[in-house]
Amino acid sequence: MSPSQTAGGVLPYFYTQCEDINCRTVAPLQDTPSNRVTYSANVITQNNLVAKMSANETGVVAYNSTHNTASFYCAIPIPNYLMAIAVGDLVYRSLGRRVGVITEPSQIDFVAQELA
């Protein structure tokens, strides 16, 4: 999405929508709920953007002076359609020991309240 299409209006936003059979556009996978996969990924973004995935973040390191590499690993076998990625002006807020929300900074209070 272009910056003007985001809540913050400054940075672009990228996300995947793998449901129901669109994961094959992300990776060469069979799109069926009976297939379950673990996966790892490295996502290179500009320094001012944050990457999040439907996996545990295992680290963020400098790629070069203008980009970072975020690493992810999903050890739980999941159906392909649950693979997800979002990149943009993102922040995380914990809502408990095992749940949290990720969204743009200007929306974090609203989103946290909606899920709570």
N, CA, C and O of each residue as an XYZ file, in Angstrom:
464
protein
N       0.855     -1.170      0.000
C       0.000      0.000      0.000
C       0.900      1.232      0.000
O       1.973      1.231      0.604
N       0.464      2.246     -0.662
C       1.233      3.487     -0.668
C       1.060      4.189      0.680
O       0.086      3.917      1.383
N       1.968      5.076      1.057
C       1.842      5.766      2.342
C       0.482      6.446      2.540
O      -0.042      6.463      3.653
N      -0.079      6.994      1.491
C      -1.364      7.693      1.637
C      -2.513      6.743      1.975
O      -3.565      7.192      2.430
N      -2.331      5.458      1.765
C      -3.359      4.472      2.073
C      -3.245      3.919      3.496
O      -4.075      3.108      3.906
N      -2.234      4.342      4.252
C      -2.021      3.842      5.607
C      -2.566      4.817      6.633
O      -2.835      5.978      6.323
N      -2.728      4.337      7.859
C      -3.225      5.200      8.942
C      -2.248      6.316      9.245
O      -2.661      7.447      9.500
N      -0.947      6.015      9.222
C       0.064      7.028      9.525
C       0.327      7.989      8.388
O       0.721      9.133      8.612
N       0.112      7.529      7.169
C       0.264      8.384      6.003
C       1.689      8.715      5.614
O       1.902      9.567      4.752
N       2.690      8.058      6.233
C       4.082      8.407      5.953
C       4.849      7.277      5.267
O       5.560      7.506      4.288
N       4.701      6.060      5.784
C       5.462      4.926      5.264
C       4.555      3.948      4.523
O       3.365      3.859      4.824
N       5.108      3.214      3.555
C       4.299      2.199      2.848
C       4.001      1.017      3.767
O       4.582      0.894      4.846
N       3.095      0.155      3.332
C       2.685     -1.007      4.112
C       2.533     -2.180      3.158
O       1.950     -2.047      2.082
N       3.060     -3.328      3.558
C       2.988     -4.547      2.748
C       2.451     -5.661      3.628
O       2.855     -5.792      4.783
N       1.548     -6.461      3.092
C       1.057     -7.620      3.836
C       0.633     -8.709      2.855
O       0.361     -8.451      1.683
N       0.586     -9.934      3.376
C       0.135    -11.063      2.566
C      -1.268    -11.454      2.979
O      -1.700    -11.197      4.102
N      -1.962    -12.073      2.063
C      -3.267    -12.670      2.343
C      -3.225    -14.046      1.719
O      -3.627    -14.224      0.569
N      -2.740    -15.022      2.472
C      -2.555    -16.367      1.923
C      -3.832    -17.195      1.896
O      -3.903    -18.193      1.180
N      -4.839    -16.799      2.663
C      -6.082    -17.570      2.643
C      -6.777    -17.324      1.316
O      -6.611    -16.213      0.813
N      -7.479    -18.146      0.728
C      -7.604    -19.551      1.007
C      -6.608    -20.382      0.213
O      -6.098    -21.379      0.725
N      -6.318    -19.996     -1.028
C      -5.320    -20.748     -1.798
C      -4.262    -19.824     -2.390
O      -3.677    -20.137     -3.426
N      -4.019    -18.714     -1.756
C      -3.094    -17.741     -2.328
C      -1.658    -17.879     -1.851
O      -0.799    -17.114     -2.287
N      -1.370    -18.835     -0.967
C      -0.003    -19.010     -0.492
C       0.932    -19.429     -1.626
O       2.136    -19.178     -1.566
N       0.388    -20.055     -2.639
C       1.238    -20.481     -3.759
C       1.864    -19.283     -4.469
O       2.816    -19.463     -5.228
N       1.363    -18.072     -4.249
C       1.999    -16.886     -4.820
C       3.195    -16.439     -3.995
O       4.009    -15.647     -4.469
N       3.313    -16.935     -2.760
C       4.424    -16.586     -1.870
C       5.547    -17.609     -1.963
O       6.724    -17.252     -1.980
N       5.174    -18.882     -2.023
C       6.155    -19.970     -2.046
C       5.579    -21.135     -2.843
O       4.359    -21.255     -2.957
N       6.432    -21.995     -3.395
C       5.934    -23.138     -4.167
C       5.407    -24.234     -3.237
O       6.118    -25.190     -2.926
N       4.159    -24.086     -2.797
C       3.544    -25.002     -1.841
C       2.229    -25.538     -2.369
O       1.562    -24.889     -3.175
N       1.858    -26.721     -1.915
C       0.543    -27.273     -2.201
C      -0.456    -26.597     -1.272
O      -0.287    -26.652     -0.054
N      -1.469    -25.975     -1.803
C      -2.464    -25.278     -0.979
C      -3.577    -26.228     -0.574
O      -4.582    -26.355     -1.274
N      -3.393    -26.892      0.557
C      -4.428    -27.735      1.127
C      -4.212    -27.790      2.634
O      -3.072    -27.910      3.083
N      -5.274    -27.706      3.421
C      -5.114    -27.722      4.874
C      -4.453    -28.987      5.417
O      -3.926    -28.974      6.529
N      -4.471    -30.077      4.653
C      -3.856    -31.314      5.140
C      -2.327    -31.244      5.127
O      -1.671    -31.984      5.861
N      -1.759    -30.367      4.305
C      -0.312    -30.157      4.305
C       0.043    -29.136      5.369
O      -0.488    -28.025      5.381
N       0.934    -29.515      6.251
C       1.374    -28.597      7.310
C       2.889    -28.477      7.233
O       3.599    -29.464      7.043
N       3.363    -27.258      7.385
C       4.792    -27.008      7.217
C       5.335    -26.188      8.377
O       4.610    -25.419      9.008
N       6.618    -26.364      8.644
C       7.368    -25.426      9.463
C       8.146    -24.572      8.470
O       8.351    -24.980      7.327
N       8.575    -23.407      8.892
C       9.333    -22.593      7.955
C      10.235    -21.618      8.681
O      10.049    -21.321      9.861
N      11.216    -21.128      7.944
C      12.069    -20.045      8.426
C      12.157    -19.030      7.295
O      11.974    -19.362      6.124
N      12.440    -17.795      7.669
C      12.516    -16.735      6.659
C      13.435    -15.627      7.144
O      13.535    -15.359      8.341
N      14.096    -14.999      6.205
C      14.860    -13.782      6.452
C      14.245    -12.700      5.592
O      14.102    -12.871      4.382
N      13.877    -11.579      6.213
C      13.205    -10.490      5.509
C      14.081     -9.246      5.594
O      14.372     -8.758      6.686
N      14.493     -8.742      4.451
C      15.324     -7.536      4.400
C      14.416     -6.337      4.155
O      13.659     -6.305      3.184
N      14.501     -5.351      5.049
C      13.678     -4.146      4.938
C      14.548     -2.908      5.108
O      15.671     -2.986      5.606
N      14.022     -1.783      4.694
C      14.673     -0.514      4.999
C      14.672     -0.326      6.519
O      13.791     -0.843      7.207
N      15.643      0.402      7.037
C      15.770      0.609      8.482
C      14.518      1.177      9.133
O      14.248      0.882     10.298
N      13.756      1.974      8.419
C      12.580      2.616      9.012
C      11.320      1.754      8.955
O      10.250      2.193      9.376
N      11.440      0.535      8.439
C      10.305     -0.375      8.364
C      10.528     -1.574      9.280
O      11.666     -1.968      9.536
N       9.438     -2.146      9.768
C       9.484     -3.311     10.657
C       8.792     -4.475      9.962
O       7.720     -4.312      9.379
N       9.410     -5.649     10.027
C       8.811     -6.858      9.464
C       8.288     -7.729     10.597
O       8.935     -7.864     11.636
N       7.112     -8.320     10.392
C       6.527     -9.288     11.324
C       5.989    -10.444     10.502
O       5.540    -10.261      9.370
N       6.039    -11.646     11.084
C       5.520    -12.825     10.403
C       4.725    -13.674     11.375
O       4.745    -13.441     12.584
N       4.027    -14.658     10.838
C       3.302    -15.620     11.661
C       4.288    -16.679     12.145
O       4.078    -17.877     11.958
N       5.362    -16.215     12.768
C       6.442    -17.064     13.259
C       7.161    -16.293     14.360
O       6.967    -15.087     14.507
N       7.982    -16.983     15.123
C       8.760    -16.313     16.155
C       9.910    -15.545     15.526
O      10.620    -16.063     14.663
N      10.087    -14.307     15.965
C      11.212    -13.508     15.500
C      12.455    -13.982     16.241
O      12.481    -14.001     17.472
N      13.478    -14.360     15.496
C      14.694    -14.870     16.124
C      15.821    -13.852     16.144
O      16.876    -14.102     16.727
N      15.607    -12.704     15.510
C      16.615    -11.655     15.555
C      16.447    -10.642     14.458
O      15.837    -10.907     13.422
N      17.009     -9.458     14.710
C      17.069     -8.394     13.710
C      18.503     -7.863     13.735
O      19.003     -7.439     14.776
N      19.146     -7.893     12.581
C      20.525     -7.418     12.477
C      20.643     -6.473     11.288
O      19.821     -6.491     10.372
N      21.678     -5.652     11.326
C      21.938     -4.742     10.218
C      22.361     -5.541      8.995
O      23.227     -6.412      9.077
N      21.750     -5.240      7.875
C      22.127     -5.844      6.597
C      23.211     -4.993      5.942
O      24.218     -5.497      5.446
N      22.967     -3.693      5.960
C      23.945     -2.690      5.537
C      23.559     -1.388      6.224
O      22.795     -1.425      7.188
N      24.044     -0.255      5.779
C      23.773      1.005      6.476
C      22.330      1.486      6.332
O      21.896      2.352      7.092
N      21.586      0.948      5.380
C      20.217      1.420      5.153
C      19.150      0.351      5.329
O      17.958      0.650      5.264
N      19.568     -0.903      5.552
C      18.613     -2.011      5.629
C      18.917     -2.933      6.813
O      20.061     -3.052      7.251
N      17.869     -3.579      7.314
C      17.972     -4.588      8.363
C      17.495     -5.926      7.821
O      16.752     -5.982      6.841
N      17.927     -6.997      8.464
C      17.420     -8.335      8.177
C      16.735     -8.863      9.424
O      17.362     -8.982     10.477
N      15.459     -9.178      9.314
C      14.711     -9.797     10.402
C      14.598    -11.282     10.095
O      14.242    -11.667      8.982
N      14.904    -12.121     11.090
C      14.847    -13.575     10.915
C      13.686    -14.140     11.705
O      13.390    -13.681     12.808
N      13.026    -15.146     11.131
C      11.846    -15.757     11.739
C      11.939    -17.271     11.625
O      12.543    -17.800     10.691
N      11.328    -17.966     12.593
C      11.249    -19.419     12.549
C       9.918    -19.862     13.137
O       9.556    -19.462     14.243
N       9.195    -20.686     12.398
C       7.940    -21.263     12.860
C       8.167    -22.759     13.042
O       8.262    -23.498     12.063
N       8.253    -23.209     14.299
C       8.524    -24.615     14.598
C       7.254    -25.453     14.656
O       7.322    -26.682     14.663
N       6.111    -24.806     14.697
C       4.827    -25.507     14.778
C       4.329    -25.768     13.363
O       4.173    -24.817     12.597
N       4.074    -27.014     12.987
C       3.549    -27.283     11.641
C       2.177    -26.615     11.458
O       1.240    -26.885     12.209
N       2.080    -25.748     10.457
C       0.837    -25.011     10.199
C       0.401    -25.232      8.754
O       1.231    -25.529      7.894
N      -0.899    -25.087      8.482
C      -1.334    -25.103      7.081
C      -0.770    -23.874      6.365
O      -0.578    -22.821      6.972
N      -0.514    -24.024      5.088
C       0.098    -22.947      4.308
C      -0.652    -21.629      4.419
O      -0.035    -20.564      4.445
N      -1.972    -21.692      4.485
C      -2.743    -20.448      4.472
C      -2.544    -19.604      5.729
O      -2.991    -18.458      5.772
N      -1.882    -20.146      6.752
C      -1.605    -19.359      7.950
C      -0.267    -18.638      7.893
O       0.068    -17.884      8.806
N       0.499    -18.859      6.834
C       1.738    -18.090      6.664
C       1.359    -16.641      6.385
O       0.492    -16.362      5.558
N       2.018    -15.726      7.085
C       1.694    -14.316      6.900
C       2.929    -13.460      7.122
O       3.826    -13.819      7.885
N       2.957    -12.319      6.441
C       4.016    -11.337      6.622
C       3.401     -9.953      6.510
O       2.492     -9.722      5.713
N       3.907     -9.045      7.314
C       3.531     -7.634      7.221
C       4.798     -6.812      7.399
O       5.643     -7.133      8.234
N       4.925     -5.756      6.616
C       6.067     -4.854      6.710
C       5.536     -3.435      6.648
O       4.743     -3.097      5.770
N       5.972     -2.616      7.572
C       5.545     -1.224      7.577
C       5.971     -0.532      8.850
O       6.922     -0.950      9.511
N       5.264      0.525      9.189
C       5.477      1.263     10.433
C       4.677      0.520     11.494
O       3.535      0.883     11.778
N       5.268     -0.520     12.084
C       4.545     -1.419     12.970
C       5.078     -1.379     14.395
O       6.275     -1.201     14.622
N       4.171     -1.547     15.345
C       4.520     -1.689     16.754
C       3.746     -2.865     17.321
O       2.718     -3.272     16.779
N       4.258     -3.406     18.426
C       3.647     -4.549     19.094
C       3.246     -4.134     20.501
O       3.968     -3.390     21.165
N       2.091     -4.618     20.956
C       1.674     -4.427     22.339
C       1.189     -5.763     22.884
O       0.313     -6.405     22.305
N       1.772     -6.168     24.004
C       1.357     -7.390     24.668
C       0.030     -7.157     25.377
O      -0.181     -6.114     25.995
N      -0.858     -8.136     25.281
C      -2.135     -8.090     25.989
C      -2.217     -9.219     27.014
O      -3.289     -9.507     27.547
N      -1.115     -9.833     27.276
C      -1.053    -10.953     28.212
C       0.151    -11.804     27.896
O       0.957    -11.475     27.026
N       0.262    -12.896     28.610
C       1.433    -13.744     28.452
C       1.538    -14.375     27.062
O       2.644    -14.624     26.581
N       0.411    -14.635     26.421
C       0.444    -15.358     25.148
C      -0.286    -14.661     24.007
O      -0.537    -15.276     22.970
N      -0.629    -13.390     24.180
C      -1.363    -12.704     23.119
C      -0.929    -11.243     23.043
O      -0.601    -10.617     24.051
N      -0.937    -10.727     21.839
C      -0.593     -9.328     21.618
C      -1.136     -8.876     20.281
O      -1.703     -9.667     19.528
N      -0.961     -7.607     19.993
C      -1.424     -7.047     18.719
C      -0.277     -6.309     18.044
O       0.627     -5.795     18.703
N      -0.330     -6.268     16.735
C       0.652     -5.563     15.915
C      -0.114     -4.680     14.956
O      -1.012     -5.146     14.255
N       0.238     -3.400     14.923
C      -0.416     -2.469     14.005
C       0.433     -1.201     13.896
O       1.533     -1.132     14.444
N      -0.079     -0.220     13.198
C       0.604      1.058     13.100
C       0.490      1.801     14.429
O      -0.501      1.631     15.139
N       1.486      2.623     14.783
C       1.472      3.317     16.077
C       0.204      4.117     16.347
O      -0.280      4.138     17.478
N      -0.335      4.768     15.338
C      -1.529      5.594     15.557
C      -2.779      4.763     15.842
O      -3.790      5.300     16.295
N      -2.715      3.454     15.580
C      -3.879      2.582     15.769
C      -3.747      1.631     16.954
O      -4.683      0.884     17.242
N      -2.601      1.639     17.652
C      -2.335      0.612     18.651
C      -3.325      0.638     19.811
O      -3.740     -0.427     20.269
N      -3.719      1.808     20.303
C      -4.684      1.862     21.406
C      -6.030      1.291     20.987
O      -6.630      0.512     21.726
N      -6.506      1.669     19.817
C      -7.786      1.182     19.316
C      -7.762     -0.331     19.116
O      -8.683     -1.030     19.539
N      -6.717     -0.832     18.477
C      -6.633     -2.267     18.184
C      -6.515     -3.073     19.469
O      -7.150     -4.119     19.604
N      -5.710     -2.600     20.415
C      -5.570     -3.306     21.692
C      -6.902     -3.351     22.433
O      -7.251     -4.377     23.016
N      -7.638     -2.262     22.416
C      -8.936     -2.217     23.098
C      -9.945     -3.138     22.401
O     -10.738     -3.802     23.068
N      -9.921     -3.182     21.085
C     -10.836     -4.058     20.345
C     -10.602     -5.524     20.684
O     -11.559     -6.276     20.865
N      -9.335     -5.941     20.773
C      -9.053     -7.337     21.061
C      -9.281     -7.669     22.532
O      -9.693     -8.781     22.863
N      -9.015     -6.714     23.406
C      -9.210     -6.956     24.844
C     -10.673     -7.246     25.114
O     -11.055     -7.478     26.261
